[in-house]
Amino acid sequence: MARLARLLALLLALAAAALTASGILQLATAPAGAAVVGRSAAGIRAVVEAALAGAATPAAVAGRLEALLAAEPRDWLAIAAVEEVAADRGLVLPPVLAARRAALHAADHGLAARAAACAACIWDPRACDLTTLLACRLPVDLTPVGDLAGLMREGTRHALGEEVDEVELVLSGVGLVAVALAPLTGGSSAAIKAGAGLARLAWKGGRLAPGLAAVLVRAAREGLDWAGLAAVRSADDLAALARPAALAPALAIAADLGRLQAALGLRRTLHLMPHAADAAELGRLTRAADALGPRTTGALEILGKGRLMRATLRLADEVWAAVAGALWLAAAAASAAGQALGAALLRALGRALR
């Protein structure tokens, strides 16, 4: 029996060592970041719901609303999102807080206040809040007319040796030639076109993160033949000047933004865009939106960006295999050590008795 136990322990140790080595080898030969992979939509929903069950307490929701109401300018979309979380969980706001919210909403949405804000937004896009950005600049900025105008304007500036807005340039170009370049991302030209227009609107309104802007600037510098830009008058003209491989990162950003808009709508997407610091975070935010839909905004307000982003990721199966193998190996080693110690004690006891 002792020999059989030792043989079994040895076989378990060998199996555990093989499992551990296999997991480590797969991780070592995989691309960078392969240890963490995207969670499924169902997994994201389950993790976020569990997190909200603990975090969305009456005190936490009221505290978040207090902070949003005290901010200047007030973000009414974020306020509405927190109120949706409260309604979903059957929470009733304190009467004093509800009365304050109603009074501030009336003050911020009066006709005179909105007219003054719209005038400032038209004059300077960076003076726009989310409401005025949509109401006062949307009619032109999200159309092909806006794309072509932006491209011609920046191309002419380049020809005259003036400073060029490279982000405006590449987003206008991507919007115009989305049909031709869509196969590079595996996505639809409609999503790319919508995302490019959205990013251009966000850029003008100061809602595009520097990390995303840097990718777009690089794509503009390397992805277009600048010498012919001033003569562009159509999408076909531009397509002839495009360098698809260099434009691919910009196309990927536009495609993700198009997906985000499809899941959340224009207003909520613009609200969330500043939270995507780079292309990787934009991808995670898009996966969260695909899983949660409009509830994404409320989840971010209550849980914070970090927890929401982490909910979209999980450890790869290879990591769990390596961990399981290591635990089995440790258990087998402990078992072998225990058997050796027991045998030694028995031999010592036998000698003592003799």
N, C-alpha and C positions, 0 to 999 in steps of 0.2 A: 504493500500500500504506500509505503514511504517513497519507493522508487516511482510509482505511478503518479503520486502527487508532484514529485520533482519534475517528471517529464511534462506533466500538464502545465506547471508553472513556466517551464522553459518554452513550451509552444506558445503560451500566451505572451511571454516577453518578446519572442521573435515576431509574432503577429503585430504586437503593439509597435515595435521598432520599425517594422515595414510600413505600417500605416503612418507613423510620424514622419518617416523619411519621404514617403510619397507626397504627403501634404506639403512638406517643406520644399521639396524639389519643384512641385507645381508652382508654388508661390515664387520661388527664386527665378524660375524661367518665364514667369508671366510678365506682362507689361507693368510699368509703374502704376501703383494705385489699385492693383488687382485684388488686394486683400479686402477691400471694401467695395461692394457692388450696390446697384440700385435696388431698393425694396419694391415689391410689387404694389400695385394700387391698393389691393385689399390689405396688404400689410401696413401701408402708410395710414390708411383709414383707421385700422385697429390701434396702432401706436398713438396716433393723434387723439383719438377718442379717449384712450386710457389716460393720456397726459392731461387732457381737459377735465376729466372727471376729478382729478386731484387738484388742478390749478384754478379752475373757474369757480372759486368760492364766492359767496356774496360780498365779502370784504374785498377780495382781489378785483372783482368786476367793478365794484363801486370806486375803488382806488384808481383803477385805470381810467374810468370815465372822468373822475375828478382831474386827473393829470391832463387828459385830452381837452377838457373844457377850459383849463387854465392856460393852455398854449396859445401863442399868437403867431401866425393866424391859426384859427381852429381848423382841424382836419375833420370835416363832417362825415366823410366816408369812413374813417377809422372809428369815429363815434358810433355811427350806425352799425358797423361790424361788431363792436363790443356789445351793443344793444341786442343784436341778433343772437350772440352767444348767450346772453342773459335770458332771452325769450326761449331759446332751445332748451335751456336747463330749468325753466320755470322759476327764474329768479325775479323778484320784484324790487325795483329800485327804490331807495328811500325817497319819501315825498319831497324833501328839501332839494335833493339832487335832481329829481325829475322837473321840479319847478324852475330851477336854475338853468337846466338844459333848454327848456322851452323858451325862456326869456332870451338866452343867448342866440338861439336859432332864429328867433324873430328879428333880433338886431342885425345879425349877419346876412339875412336874406331879404332885407328891405330893398325896395326898388332903387333908391338913391345909392345905397351902398354897393349894389351889384353893378349899376351903371358906371360908377367911379372906378371900380375894380376892373371892369371890362376895358375902359378907356386906357388905363395904365397897362393892361396886358397887351393890347394892340400895339401900343407905343414901344414896349419892351417885353418880349416874351418871358424874360427871367423874373418879371414882376407878377407873373400869373400864379395864382393858386390853381388847384386841380379843377375847380368848377369853371373858372374863367378861361383856363387853357382850353377846355373842351367847348365852351360856349362861344368864345370869341375868335379862336384860331382854327378850329376844326374844319370849317367850310372849305379852306384852301389847302391846308397842310397835309391832308390825307388823300389828295387826288393826284392823278397823273399830271394835271396842270402844274401842281406844286412841285412834282418831281422834275419836270422838264424845265421849269423856271429856275429851280435851284441849281440844276446842272449847268444851264446856260450862264447863269449869274457867276458861278464859281469858275467856270471855264474861261469866261471873259476876264475875270480878275487875274487868273493865272497868266493869260496872254498879255495883260497890261503890266505884269510884274507886281501886282498888288497882293496883299495877304489873302490867302484862300482858307475858307472853312472846310477842312478836309473831311470832317464827319458829315457835314451837310452834303458834300460832293459825293462821297461813296454811298450814302443812303439814298440819295436821289437816283444814282446810277443803278443800284440794286433794285430799287422799285421799278425802274423802267425796263430792265432786262431780266426780270424774275423768271419769265417763261423760258428763256434760253438757258438760264443757269441753274434752274431748280434741280435737275438730275444730280448735281454735285452733292446735294445734301440728302438725297433720297426722299425729300419732302415735296409738298405741292407748291406750285408757283403762287397760288392764292395766299398761302400762309406766309411765304417769303415777302410777297408784295405788301401784305397787311402789316407784317412785322417791321419792314423797312420804313413805312410811313409812320408807324407808331414810334419807332426809335427816333425818327427825325423830329417829330412833335415833342418827344421827351427831351431831346437834346436842346431844342430851343427853349423849353421851359425849365431847364436846369435839373431834370429828373433822370438823366443818364449817368450812371456811375463812371468815375474815371477809368476803372479797369476795362469796362466795355468800350469806352471812347478810344482808349489806346489801341485796342484790337482793330477798330474801324479806321483809325488814322493810318495804321500800318497797311491795312488792306487798300486804302486809297493811294498811298504812295507806291505800292508795289503792284497793284492789281489793275491799273489803268494806264493807257498810253496818253500822257498828259499833253503831248504835242498837238493832238487832234481834238482836244476837248472843246475849244472855242467854236469849232465848226459843227458840233453835234446838234442836230435838229430833230432826231427821232430815235426810237429804241434800236432800230437797225444800225444807225450810225454808231451808237454807243457799243453795241455788241461786237462790232469790228475792232474796237479799242480795248476790250476787256481781256484780262489775263485770268482765266477761271481759277487756276490753282491758287493764286495769291488772294483771290476774292473769297475763297471757300470759308475762312473763319467768319467773315462778315455775313455771308449767306447763312451760316449755322446760327448766328445770333438772331438774324431776321426770322429764320424758321421757328426758333424757340419762342420768340415774341409773338409770332402769329399763332402758335399753339396756345400760348398763355392767354391771348385775347379771345380765342375760340372758347376756352374753358371759363374765363372770368368776365368777359365783356371789356369794353374799352376803358371805362372809368376805373374799375378795380385793377386792371393791368397797369395803367399809369400810376396808380397809387403804390403798387408793389415794386415797380421798377427800380427805385433808388435802393432797395434792399439787396439787389443782385450786384455784388461788388465786381464780379468777373464772369466769364463765360461758364465756368463750372457751377457757380452758384445760380446762375440763370437756368441752367439745365436742371438743377435740383428743385428750384422754385417751380419750374414748369411741370416736373413730375408730381410735386405736391398739388398743384392746381388741377392736373389731370385726374388725381384721385379724389380731391376734396371739393372741387368746383368752387362756387362763391364762398363757401365756408373757410377757404384758405385765409382770407383777410382777417376774420375774427380769430382764427387759430394763431396767426402771427402776432396779433395784438396782445393776446393773453399769454401765450407760451414764450414769445420772443423769437427772434430770427434763428438763434442757435439751435434751440430745441426742435423747431419746425424743420430746419435743414437736416438735422441728425435723423429725424424720423424717416427721411427718404432713403437712408442708407442702412446696410446690414453687412455683417462680416461674411465673406465668401465661404462657400462650402469647404474649400481647401483649408481655410483657417480652422474651421471646426474639426475637420479630419485630423489636422496636426495636433490640436488640443486634446481630442479624444485619445489619439495614439499616445501622447505624452502622459495622460492620466493612467491609461492602461499600463504603460511601461513602468510608471511609478508604483502602481498597485502590484504589478508582478515582481518588481524589485523588493518591495516591502514584504510580499509573501515569501519570496526566496530567503530574505534575510531572517524572517521570523522562523522559517523552518530550520535554517542553519543554527540559529540561536537555540531553538528548542532541542535540536539534536545534540548540540554541545552541552546543554544543561543536563540532558539525560545521561550522556557519557560521564559527566562530572559526578552526577549523583550515583551512578553505578560504581565508579571508582571509590567514592566515599563509603558506600555500603560494604564494599569488599575489604 
